[in-house]
Amino acid sequence: DEARRIVENAGTGHFMAPPTNLDELGALASRAALLLGNDSAPRHIAAALGTPTVVPTGATRPENWTLPEPIHKTVHLDIECRPCSSNTCSRKDVACMDMLEPVKVFDVIEDLLK
């Protein structure tokens, strides 16, 4: 619901895909200017089709998940506790994600789309 609200308020040029099967996902990814998401199947499908991808990362080591082509980027904060590679935050605040400003992600997207 939160993602849908963000997309609805984003104006034109933004799209949140409805539930899709793999064929439909591939078709959407092939037509997208860029895919913003987590490191999951949609990202790898988009990458296989040559669509640029941006993935915000938290606790994980971005070098473990960065695709080799320069059109694929990860975005992360450089804070003292990361990368911890943990499923639970020892700080109890998930700062690696909560403090990642949307503008930092947007700047990476903007650079890729130039």
N, C-alpha and C positions, 0 to 999 in steps of 0.2 A: 504493500500500500504506500509506503514511504517513497519507494522508487517511482511509482506511478505518479505521485503528487509532484515530485521533482521534475519529471519529464513534462507533465502538463504545464508547469510554470516556467519551463525553459524557453518557450517560444518556438519559432519555426526552426527546422533543421535538426531536430533531435527526435529520436525514435526509440521506443522500448518495444522489443519484439514480443508478440504474444506467444503463448505456448506453441512450440513448433516440433516437427519431427526432424531427423537429421538432414533429409533432402531440403526441407524448407530453410533450416538453419544455414546450410551451405549456400542456398540461393541468396538469402539475406546478407550473409557475410561477403559474398562475392560482389555485391552491389554497394556495400558500405564504404564510406570514405575512411573509416577507422572504427576499431572495436575497443571500447573501454570496458574492462571487466576483470574478473579474477583469473588466476592461472588454472583454467579448466578446459574442457573439451571445446567450447565455443572459441576460445582464444587460439587453440591449435588448429581448428578448422579454418578460421580466418587467416592464420599465418600460412597454412598450406595453399590457400587461394591467393596469397599475395596482398592481403589486406593488412595495413598497419595495425598494431595493437599496443595498448597502454595498460599496464597492470600495476595498481598500487599494492605495495607489499608492506607487511608489518614485521612480524617476528622472524621471518625466513631470510635466508641469505639470497639476495637478488641474483648474485652470480650463478647460483644453482639453477635458476629458473629463467634467466634471460636468454632469449633466442638469439642466434648469431647475427642475423641481418639487422642493419641499423634502423629499419622501419619498425622494430619491436623494442619497446622500452618498458622498464620498470621504474616506479617512483617510490622513494622511501625517505624517511628522516634519518639523519645521522645523530642518534642519541646514544648515550653511554650503555644502555642495556640491550641494544640490538646489534646484531641479530642474536636472539636467544634461542630461536627455533623451538619454542615451547608452545604448547596448546593452552597454557594458562599463564597469566601475567603475574610475575612475582611482585610487581609494583602495585598490582590491583587496579591499575588505571588504563591499561592498554594504550599508553602514550604513543607508541609507535604508529598507531592508526588514528587515535583521537586527535593528535596534534598535527596530523598531516593536513595542511590547508588545501582546500579545493583549488585555490589559485596556483599552487605548485603543480598539481596534476594538469590543470588547464594550460599552463605554460608549456608543458611537454607536448600536449596535444596540439597546441598552436604551432609549435616548432615542426612537428611532423607533417602538418597539413599545409605548410608553406610551399 
